[in-house]
């Protein structure tokens, strides 16, 4: 329900049409196309262009989603870090198939990635963990992510305890580390006039090569 003085939600509408996307324009490899768009999102001044909506689904078949931050990408996949014992971590243990979505409104663009999770090498996670600010490293210890806690004070007390315990040398928690989405499909969406959006889909075939197709909007 919205305030009676507010405009009806149904009237919220934006007309797209800044750019077009054609099969002849895209790179043969979707990671190269992602890199091109990601760089353009940075140049456009988009806040946190690496923020992606990650959807997971455990054995209970109830999907859940949240925003996580992409920390690296390559031909091998798209990397992020998390608490392995969090809700998403446990759902990934039960079902490694996930999807991730980037939306860059000012550019009228969306990227959807579908794939399977693999756990990153421990050394890789440790190297990244050391680059995090001190408080963020302590936070990885203080927060038992997704668990019910009695109060915010409880969380702050844990933060203080671990700050005193580790001081400047904060080890990587065993329950924390990197995960990689190994993509099987990547779709690039460009907003178009009259809702006739451009949707270019890359699908990895059995020969581990990428096939390009256009989808109806």
C-alpha positions in Angstrom: 0.0 0.0 0.0 1.3 3.5 -0.8 0.3 6.9 0.5 -2.9 8.2 -1.1 -1.0 11.3 -2.2 1.6 9.2 -4.0 1.4 8.3 -7.6 0.1 4.8 -8.3 2.8 2.2 -8.5 1.4 1.0 -11.8 2.2 4.4 -13.3 5.9 4.1 -12.6 7.4 3.6 -16.0 10.6 4.4 -17.8 11.1 4.4 -21.6 14.3 2.9 -22.7 16.2 3.4 -25.9 19.7 4.9 -25.2 21.5 2.0 -26.9 20.9 -1.1 -29.0 22.6 -4.5 -28.9 23.0 -6.7 -32.0 24.6 -10.1 -32.5 27.0 -8.5 -34.9 28.2 -6.1 -32.2 29.0 -8.5 -29.3 32.2 -10.3 -28.6 32.5 -14.0 -29.4 33.3 -14.7 -25.7 30.8 -13.5 -23.1 33.5 -12.7 -20.5 35.0 -10.3 -22.9 31.6 -8.7 -23.5 31.1 -8.5 -19.7 34.4 -6.8 -19.4 33.4 -4.3 -22.0 30.2 -3.5 -20.3 31.7 -3.5 -16.8 34.3 -0.9 -17.8 31.6 1.2 -19.4 29.6 1.0 -16.1 32.6 2.3 -14.2 33.1 5.2 -16.7 29.4 6.0 -16.3 29.9 6.6 -12.6 27.5 3.8 -11.5 27.7 3.3 -7.8 29.1 -0.2 -6.9 28.9 -1.6 -10.4 30.1 -4.9 -8.9 27.0 -5.3 -6.8 25.1 -8.4 -8.1 21.9 -10.1 -7.0 22.8 -13.7 -6.1 19.9 -16.2 -6.1 20.3 -19.6 -4.4 18.0 -22.5 -3.7 18.6 -25.3 -1.2 17.0 -28.7 -0.9 13.7 -27.2 0.4 13.2 -25.6 -3.0 12.7 -22.1 -1.5 14.7 -19.6 -3.6 16.4 -16.8 -1.7 18.3 -13.8 -2.9 20.6 -11.0 -1.7 23.2 -8.5 -3.0 26.8 -9.6 -2.9 29.9 -7.9 -4.4 31.8 -9.4 -7.3 35.5 -9.4 -6.4 37.1 -10.8 -9.6 36.2 -12.3 -12.9 38.0 -14.2 -15.7 37.5 -16.9 -18.3 37.1 -19.2 -15.3 34.2 -17.5 -13.8 32.9 -14.8 -11.4 34.2 -14.7 -7.8 32.8 -13.5 -4.5 33.5 -14.2 -0.9 31.1 -15.2 1.9 30.5 -17.0 5.2 30.2 -20.7 4.2 27.8 -21.2 7.1 25.4 -18.4 6.1 22.0 -19.2 4.5 23.4 -18.8 1.0 26.5 -20.8 2.0 24.3 -23.7 3.3 22.0 -23.6 0.3 25.0 -23.7 -2.1 26.2 -26.8 -0.2 22.9 -28.4 -0.9 22.5 -27.2 -4.4 25.5 -25.6 -6.2 23.4 -24.2 -9.1 22.9 -20.4 -8.8 22.2 -17.3 -10.8 23.5 -13.8 -10.5 22.1 -10.5 -12.0 23.7 -7.1 -12.5 21.5 -4.1 -13.2 23.0 -0.8 -14.4 20.0 1.5 -14.7 21.7 4.6 -16.1 22.9 2.5 -19.0 19.6 0.6 -19.3 21.5 -2.7 -19.0 21.2 -6.0 -17.2 23.4 -9.1 -17.2 22.2 -12.5 -16.0 24.6 -15.3 -15.2 23.6 -18.9 -14.6 26.1 -21.5 -13.5 27.5 -23.8 -10.8 29.5 -22.8 -7.7 33.0 -24.1 -7.0 35.0 -23.4 -3.9 38.1 -21.3 -4.5 41.5 -22.4 -3.4 42.2 -21.5 0.3 45.4 -19.6 -0.6 43.4 -17.4 -2.9 40.9 -16.6 -0.2 43.7 -15.9 2.3 45.4 -13.4 -0.1 42.1 -11.6 -0.6 41.2 -11.6 3.1 44.5 -9.8 3.9 43.5 -6.9 1.6 40.3 -6.2 3.5 40.2 -3.4 6.1 40.9 -4.5 9.6 37.3 -3.9 10.8 36.0 -6.0 7.9 38.3 -8.9 8.8 37.1 -8.7 12.5 33.5 -8.6 11.2 34.0 -11.9 9.5 34.7 -13.4 12.9 32.1 -11.4 14.9 29.2 -12.2 12.7 27.7 -15.7 12.6 25.9 -14.8 9.5 22.2 -15.5 9.2 21.9 -16.8 12.8 19.4 -15.3 15.2 21.1 -13.0 17.8 19.6 -11.4 20.9 20.5 -7.8 20.1 22.8 -5.5 18.3 24.8 -5.0 21.5 25.5 -8.8 21.4 27.1 -8.3 18.0 29.1 -5.2 19.0 30.4 -7.1 22.1 31.6 -9.9 19.9 33.3 -7.4 17.6 35.1 -5.9 20.5 36.2 -9.3 21.8 37.7 -10.4 18.5 39.3 -6.9 18.1 41.2 -7.5 21.3 41.9 -11.1 20.6 43.5 -10.6 17.1 44.7 -6.9 17.2 46.5 -6.4 13.9 47.0 -10.1 12.9 43.6 -11.4 11.9 43.6 -15.0 10.5 41.1 -16.1 8.0 38.1 -17.9 9.6 37.6 -21.5 8.5 34.0 -20.7 7.8 34.9 -17.9 5.4 36.2 -17.9 1.9 35.8 -17.5 -1.9 33.3 -19.0 -4.2 33.2 -18.9 -8.0 30.3 -19.0 -10.4 31.3 -21.1 -13.3 28.9 -19.9 -16.0 26.9 -22.1 -18.4 24.7 -19.2 -19.6 25.2 -15.4 -19.7 22.5 -13.1 -21.0 23.1 -9.4 -22.0 19.9 -7.3 -21.8 19.8 -3.8 -23.4 16.6 -1.7 -22.8 14.8 -0.9 -26.0 12.0 1.4 -27.1 8.4 0.1 -26.7 9.7 -2.6 -24.5 11.3 -4.3 -27.5 14.5 -4.9 -25.5 17.6 -6.6 -27.0 18.5 -9.9 -25.3 21.6 -11.7 -26.4 22.2 -15.1 -24.8 25.5 -17.0 -24.7 25.1 -20.7 -24.0 28.0 -23.1 -23.4 27.6 -26.2 -25.6 28.9 -29.8 -24.8 32.2 -28.9 -26.6 32.7 -26.2 -24.0 32.3 -23.5 -26.7 29.9 -20.5 -26.5 26.9 -20.3 -28.8 25.2 -16.9 -29.4 21.4 -16.5 -29.9 18.8 -13.7 -29.6 15.9 -14.0 -27.3 12.5 -12.3 -27.7 11.9 -9.7 -25.1 
